[in-house]
Amino acid sequence: LGPFVEWLLDRVHSEELWCLVTADGKVFRINHLATDSSFRDAARQGSAFQTALELVSLISLNGGKIRYFKHLLEDHARAAFDNHITSPRGAEHIDDDTARNLYGNTPQS
């Protein structure tokens, strides 16, 4: 996230930031009610866009506190990813070689 976090810290007041627009035209409307739980729930549901929205919102609202986001990403994102891979819906999208590369073993059914 490098330069993005610096930009948020130096140039943006979170109460004034309403949205971000990506190069391909997707609009991220900042969720001023974003929480750790809303980020975790979005990740567990497997929605990349909603997960990114919650993460960008949290970064904006918390002033880019790196230690906070490192903890959030390490714990909640990993748990959501594990849940997605081991769920029946997620397991069909990953092969054994990919699982070995990620975890050193295969997903348990």
C-alpha positions in Angstrom: 0.0 0.0 0.0 3.1 2.2 0.3 2.5 5.5 -1.4 -1.3 5.3 -1.0 -0.9 5.3 2.8 1.5 8.2 2.7 -1.0 10.1 0.5 -3.8 9.4 2.9 -1.8 10.6 5.8 -0.4 13.7 4.2 -3.2 15.0 2.0 -6.6 13.6 3.1 -8.8 14.3 6.1 -10.9 11.2 6.6 -14.0 13.1 7.3 -13.7 14.8 3.9 -13.0 11.7 1.8 -16.1 10.4 0.2 -14.9 8.1 -2.6 -12.0 6.9 -4.7 -12.2 6.0 -8.3 -10.0 3.3 -9.9 -8.4 3.5 -13.3 -11.0 1.2 -14.7 -13.9 3.3 -13.4 -14.9 1.4 -10.2 -16.0 3.7 -7.5 -15.1 3.0 -3.9 -17.5 5.0 -1.7 -15.8 5.2 1.7 -17.7 3.4 4.4 -17.5 5.7 7.4 -19.0 2.9 9.5 -16.3 0.3 8.5 -15.0 -1.9 11.3 -12.7 -4.9 11.7 -15.8 -7.1 11.7 -17.2 -5.6 8.4 -13.8 -6.2 6.8 -13.7 -9.8 8.1 -17.2 -10.5 7.0 -16.6 -9.2 3.5 -13.5 -11.3 3.2 -15.3 -14.4 4.4 -18.0 -13.8 1.8 -15.4 -13.9 -0.9 -16.2 -10.5 -2.4 -12.9 -9.0 -3.5 -14.6 -5.6 -4.2 -16.3 -5.4 -0.8 -13.2 -6.6 1.0 -11.1 -3.9 -0.7 -13.7 -1.3 0.0 -13.7 -2.1 3.7 -9.9 -2.2 3.9 -9.6 1.2 2.1 -12.3 2.6 4.4 -10.4 1.4 7.5 -7.2 2.8 6.2 -8.8 6.2 5.5 -10.7 6.3 8.9 -7.7 5.2 10.9 -5.0 7.4 9.3 -3.0 4.6 7.9 -1.7 3.2 11.2 0.7 0.6 9.7 0.9 -1.7 12.8 -2.9 -1.8 13.1 -3.3 -2.9 9.5 -0.5 -5.4 9.6 -2.3 -7.1 12.5 -5.7 -6.8 10.7 -4.4 -8.4 7.5 -2.3 -11.1 9.2 -5.1 -12.3 11.4 -8.5 -11.6 9.8 -7.6 -11.9 6.1 -5.7 -15.2 6.7 -8.6 -16.6 8.7 -11.1 -15.6 5.9 -8.8 -17.0 3.3 -8.4 -20.3 5.2 -12.2 -20.4 5.6 -12.8 -19.8 1.9 -10.3 -22.5 0.8 -11.6 -25.2 3.2 -15.3 -24.5 2.5 -17.0 -26.7 -0.1 -17.6 -23.6 -2.3 -14.0 -22.4 -2.1 -12.3 -25.8 -2.3 -13.5 -26.3 -5.8 -11.5 -23.3 -7.0 -8.1 -24.4 -5.7 -6.1 -27.4 -6.7 -3.7 -29.5 -4.6 -0.5 -27.9 -6.0 -1.8 -24.4 -5.2 -2.7 -25.5 -1.6 0.8 -27.0 -1.2 2.4 -23.8 -2.3 0.2 -21.8 0.2 0.3 -24.1 3.2 2.7 -26.9 2.6 -0.1 -29.5 2.5 -3.5 -30.1 0.9 -6.8 -28.7 2.1 -8.8 -31.0 4.3 -12.3 -32.0 3.1 
